[in-house]
Amino acid sequence: MSLRALQRQARDRGFTIGQLLENAREAKARELLTDPKLTIEAISTQLGYSDDRSFRRAFKRWTGHTPAEFRQRVI
């Protein structure tokens, strides 16, 4: 699918490409945080963040909790 087609479909559904990316990152972060073998740094890299501080801030914005707090609740 072309970028333009994706933009049109997202717009028709009331989203932006940025919002879709954030939603996908959040869902993947929640999934990856259930694996205690993965470090926060490794997860942030897998999700495309340049440093783990950016990931921690984004995760707190999404959930209201730090990745470590989330991990304690689900594991």
Order of alpha helices (4+ residues) and beta strands (2+ residues): alpha-alpha-alpha-alpha-alpha
